[in-house]
Amino acid sequence: MLKIVFIFFAFIAFCYGSLYAQKNEIRHFDSLDGLWTFVREPFDSNGIGIQNQWYRKDLSGFKNATVMPVPCAYNEISAEKGLREHLGWVWYQTNFYQSKYDHNLLNILKFESIQYYARIYLNGEFIGDHIGGHLPFEFEIEPFSHRLNILTVAVNNTLSHHTLPHAEYKHYKTFDYEGISFLPNFDFFN
């Protein structure tokens, strides 16, 4: 019995040690959780933020800018119908400082999960993208040339038959009314 308990706790320690960043005497860890600037593109806008290089701009100056806690599911943070039912691109932005001691170290930028497509920009430069959700991903980044850094993340939450959960997203136009049909086949809100 004691051997089984030891194996169980060793397994738990392995899981937590491998999935979450650990701070110790060798490794530094800074969480970027908190309130980030949040900007929502118009519904089904086809990526106007990427086309207009919003990643090079201060999003807090946008007319529709607000703050959003990270981590969170923005669709469930408000009772506003437009935010709750939004499908498409949204933008997050935060600032963080680099310690002078971290400059010569390996720098990893880790995200626990973003649904379903993310484009990551650091100081206005594209550093990578990620497709999928529900799993962590990370980027090794060059030592920063700035002490103050601006991290911008563009996120598209549109569901398809290639995402988990699967869903069907259709456009249809009838007369002078344009509507959106969203047919989920799961029992919770995205």
Secondary structure, DSSP 8 states (H G I E B T S, - for coil): -HHHHHHHHHHHHHHHHHHS----SS-------EEEEEEE--TT--SHHHHTTGGGS-GGGSTT-EEEEESS-GGGS---HHHHT--SEEEEEEEEE--TTSTTS-EEEEES--SSEEEEEETTEEEEEEE-SSS-EEEEE---S-SEEEEEEEEE----TTSSS-EEEEEEEETTEEEEEEEE-SSS--
